[in-house]
Amino acid sequence: PRRPDLVGIESSDLQALPGAESVIVLNAVIRNRAPFPQQYPSLELTLTDDADRPVVRRVLTPAEYLAPADAEVLSQGLPAGAETSFRMNLDAGGLRATGYRLYLFFPQ
């Protein structure tokens, strides 16, 4: 089942990784408010400039943002009423981004 209106990003944070010039760290918590398990959504991360204009976008699939050890969890989906948190290191490649947007969606 996929009910995007019942899945939300509870919190997210994007920070530079100390000591690694071009690496940023994305932390996020996703919650399933449905009374049934749902597929994990894909996430669109957009880095923005000072004027909130997109600098770069990237789609993160569940297989990318969940730990490799969570393959079984991925196939079972996000349990009813549960939340999952993740931490992901990304190479920004020297982009000059000052903000971000994180959007979840289910691909068609």
N, C-alpha and C positions, 0 to 999 in steps of 0.2 A: 504493500500500500504506500501511496505517496500523497500526503495532504500537506502541502507547503505552509498552509495557514496555521498548522499545529506544530511546526518546527521553527525554532528561533535561535538566534545567536544571543546568548545570555550576556556574554562579555567578550571583549577582544582587546588586544594590546599589541602594538608593533614597536619594537625598540631596536636600536643598533646593538650589535654584539660587541662588548668591550674587547679591545685588542684585535678585532677583525674588521678592517676598514670598510669592506663592501658587504658584510653579512648583516642581515636584519633577522630578528626573531619574531615570529607571529605566535601569540598565545591566544587561544579562543576556547569558549565553552558553548556547546550546542545542546539544546534541550528539546526532547520530544514531549509535547503536552498532550498527545493523543492517548486514548485508552488502549492502543494497540501498537505493536512494533511497526517501525517504518524503515524504509531504505535510508541509508546515509545520504545526505544531499551533497552536491558539488558546491564549491565555494568560488566566487569570483573576487579576487583581490585586486584593487586598483590603487596604485600609488599616485599621489597628486602633488602638484606644485603649490607655490604660495597663493595662487589665485584659485585653488581647488580644481584646477584643470587636470585631466588624466595625463600622466607621464607614461605609464605602462600598465597593462592589465595581464592577469594570468588566472586561468581556471585551475583550481586544485581539486582533484578527484579524491574520493574517500580513500582509495588505495595509496594516495600520496600523503594525505595528512594523518592517517592512522598508522600506528607503528606496524612494521612488517609482521610482528608476532600476533597482531590482531586480525589475521586473515579469516579466522573462524568467526570472530565478532562481526566482521564486515559482512559475511554471508548471512548471518542471523538478523542483521539490522539493529537499529537503535531501539532498545526495549521501551515499552509503554511507560510514560512518566519519567524516563531516565534522562540523564545528561552525560555527555562525554567531553573531556577536555583534551587538548593536544597542544604541542609545542613543535614548531617547525622552523628550521633555519633556511633562509633563502639568500641567494647571492644577488644583490641589487646591482652589481656590475658598475658601480660608480655613478648611478643615477642620482640626480639632485631632487629627491622627493622630500616633501615636508609634512605630508599627511597621507591618509589612506582611507579607503572604504572597503568594507567586507560585506558581501551579499551572498545569500544562499539560494540555491535553485535546484530543481530536479530536471536534468536534461530530457528532452523528448525522445 
